[in-house]
Structures are given as structure tokens and as C-alpha cells.
Amino acid sequence: MTTSDPRLATLSLNQMTTRSWSVPEAVAGCVRAGIPAIGLWREPVAEIGVAAAAKAVADAGLRVSSLCRGGFLTASGDAGRAALDDNRRAIDEAAGLGTDCLVLVVGGLPGGSRDLPGARQRVADAVAELAPYAGERGVRLALEPLHPMYCADRAVLSTLGQALDLAERFPVEQVGVVVDTFHIWWDPDVWAQIARAGARIASFQVCDFLTPLPADVLLGRGMMGDGHIEFAPFRRAVEAAGYTGDTEVEIFNADVWATDPDQVLATMKQRYVDLVLEG
Amino acid sequence: MTTSDPRLATLSLNQMTTRSWSVPEAVAGCVRAGIPAIGLWREPVAEIGVAAAAKAVADAGLRVSSLCRGGFLTASGDAGRAALDDNRRAIDEAAGLGTDCLVLVVGGLPGGSRDLPGARQRVADAVAELAPYAGERGVRLALEPLHPMYCADRAVLSTLGQALDLAERFPVEQVGVVVDTFHIWWDPDVWAQIARAGARIASFQVCDFLTPLPADVLLGRGMMGDGHIEFAPFRRAVEAAGYTGDTEVEIFNADVWATDPDQVLATMKQRYVDLVLEG
């Protein structure tokens, strides 16, 4: 790869930020931009297969900072068993890609259910089932608390503290947490919980929180600097907690997706330096 | 007023649920429906004046369960002083209407600011300024934690615990909190915080959380039963905490607003009995 700017030594492109790119295209884009790591998604990996994706990344000299994503563990019965099987495959894929971090979006309320405690219990049971399997393969389950606006339909884990309450039941090498600025920036308890997280921090993801939220609230994730979050305090907090891994930029945004991906990477590098590292 | 169903003895119509109605129309609607209390909003009250609104309510034999709303206290300088003046007027209006509960939506980040701790500090300073003024007039400031999706633009108080941390700095008769199911249903700590709130609970508001959220996320508040919240545990929790006041139904929803208001009240009564009281 090209000689990197040392300030970019732990910067990672989450593949969703350049959604139109295949895995080989995103890998080549990272090389051109001097970005040393990439967070992969299962769907584009499946398009070329795990082995080919792993080879593309390795040949380019990149790291895989995470695989997105497993989870959706709140169903019961046959659907619940199918979800466990799918998560075991995701763990295998993470191992095959050479990353120790599998991000889990745990799932919302099953259709028609209002039993939030029950859904949370099924997540806990599923994590207990999957954690040893992950650990045996050198993969850590990274529980991602999602913004509370997704509690009903995507993740019944809503705060870092709640994710840690669950993660701490398991060995630290089996279950960690994701610190994603978009999801937790509003939390009055966030600094204490990042400090508490310590070695449980399996992934640090950044993007901004935009208002007004777009019609599809999944796409309210903006480029750093375009929204309301002050990033440097989060970078300093995860560092103070002992985190030395990559910082993934993960943006779901229609305007970003409509922009030339090489230009997105150029903007992302500049904003990362100005706002995450030095802000 | 008409003889009420005893099950409706503490039911209140928040005026925003029947947005097209003036104060006299909403009062008459409550009388027709046998609903004994009403939560008023400042703007429709201003259309006829505080004295006329107070007389309309009193003549009908209704209670005023709250006045919505003061707040928006995060600006500094001239705008901050103007906000304090406006809140003093809101306190006077609450007193004039015969309610001891002024709901405060505390405000989001000032335009262009990313200083969330600073905004929270200005809220605390403003509440300290207003609380004695309110107390002297027999009015309690009811701090409303809003759903975290509104943190940037409407309220930097996002959890009941955070609202209580602030409220507890003041005498209980001066500063309380609002328990609104829409805003806090997702919170893993909500039951402990309702128990902690005890006599600080100044208002209990119910409506459902809908998905997908509408394009204007302010309008995601649905009729009970149309969304994801299980209501009866919240009603039991506030009762266990000692709350004996009214349950206000406050819905912001384009479909509800397009429905005949008398029909809205009929549905609201039925859902209240089925899902809040007995669910």
C-alpha cells in the first residue's frame, strides 16, 4: 500500500460508508487513500466469498477492523434457532476474514410483541449460547447499543451501561461492546460507562447525528462535522479507557452514498484529523 | 358535567391530542365524554386569554392537570434572558389557570453549538432562577426528559434519572418530573427511576411509540395500542411510587389530528381502560 500519513495509523473505513463499492473496490480505495484498515459487511463479502475477500484485504496489506454484523437474536422457536445458526456462520466468517470483532445488532421486539423484558432475556440467552463458540474461534462478540429510537425495531440494547451489564457476564475475550458516537452521544452517563468499559471496548465507530432526521431514520448518520456531536472527547475517552484499536467511520446517508467514493474518503480523512484527532 | 364512569376518575385529555379544538371546544368535548381533567397548552389559551380559559374550565367542573409548556432554556445572553422572562409568564399563566404543574421542555443545543455539557449547565442555572418564583405562586416546574432522538434540537434532558438528578437539587414542591411513556419506555433503568422519583412525579403522560417513525419524528406519538409500549406496568409503577394525580393522554399524530375529535376521545377512553388501567 501507499505510505500512510501517520495520523491515519488507526483509521478504518467501514464499508457501508462507500456502499456502492464491492469489497475489492473498497480495498483499492483504502489503498489509494492511505487508509490502513477496513470494516467489512457480510453481504458484500458473500458476493465474492470469504476466502477471496480475505485474500483481497491481505494482498493489499490492510487490517479488517470488524465484520458487520450478526445479531437479531430476539425471536424464539424456529426463528430463534435459525438466528443462532446464522450467527455461528457470521463468527466463522469473521474468523476467516482475520478479524476478532463481530458486531452484533441484537434485534428489536418480535413482530406484534410488546414484551421488552422478554426480548432482552432472549438476547442474553443467545449471547450465552454463542460466546464460547466465538471464543474458540478467536472472535469476540461486540454488543452494539443502538440509539433508543431503534429499540422497537432493531436493538433492545440502548445504552452502553446496559450492554456492559450483559457483556460482563462473559469472559472479556468472548464478549465486548461497540462505542458508536451516533448511538450514545446523548447519554448523560456515557463518560462513566466508557471508563467502565475499559478492555471490553471491541470497536470504536464514529459518525455524526443529523437533524432534522431524514424520513428513514436509519440514514441520519452523517459525516463528522455535519451534525451535533463533538468527537474528540469520545476519542480521548476510549483512549483513556485503554483502547488502542481502530476508529471506524461508518456512515449511512443518502447524500454520502451519492457522492464519488474517492471524494468521500478524502473528506473523511480530513474530518477525522480535524475533528476526531485534533478537535 | 355528565356523570363519569368511575374508571375515568383520573383521566385527562391533553389538549394537543385534539389539536383542532379551541379551549372551549376541548372543554365541551371533555364534558360530553365524561373526562374530568384537561392539560392545556399556552398557545390556545392565549387565543382567549388566561381568565376566560380558567372560567371555561371551572364552569365545566374540570381540573387542569398541567400547562404545556415552558422551557427552551439553553440559550445564553439576551435570548437566555428572554427565555427566563417567558417562563415567568408561563408560571403566572399556570397559576391563573389553577394548575400546579408547568411542563418544561428544556431545549436542545443552541444553533451551531456542540457543547452539550454547557447547554445542560444553562438549564440547571435557569431552573435555579425560576424555581423559587414558581414555588411562590404555587406552581411546580415539571422537568420532562424527552426521548434521546430530540437531544440535539429539543431537550438536553434525556432520561428520568438525569431529570431527577437536577430536580432533587430543589424543594419537591418547586421542581418535579414528567413521566411520559413515549420518551422513556426504552430505558433499561426506568423502573428504578420511577420508584426513585416518588413525590417528584408531577405529571404522568401516556401515548404509544410508533414505527416506522413518520418523516416528522415529533409526530411518532400514537394512540395507546397502536405501537410498541406496554402501558399497565408504567401505571402500576407510578402508583407504587405514590402518584395519585391524573393520567394525561398526549398524542401528536397526523392521523389522530385528522379524525373527528369526539371519536378520538371515545377511542382514547376505551384504550385507556383496556391498556392503561387493565392491560
Interface residues (C-beta under 8 A of the other chain):
Chain A: L109 R114 D115 L116 R120 H147 P148 M149 C151 A152 D153 S158 T159 G161 Q162 D165 W185 W186 D187 P188 D189 F209 T211 P212 L213 A215 D216 V217 G227 H228 I229 E230
Chain B: L109 R114 D115 L116 R120 H147 P148 M149 C151 A152 D153 S158 T159 G161 Q162 D165 W185 W186 D187 P188 D189 F209 T211 P212 L213 A215 D216 V217 G227 H228 I229 E230
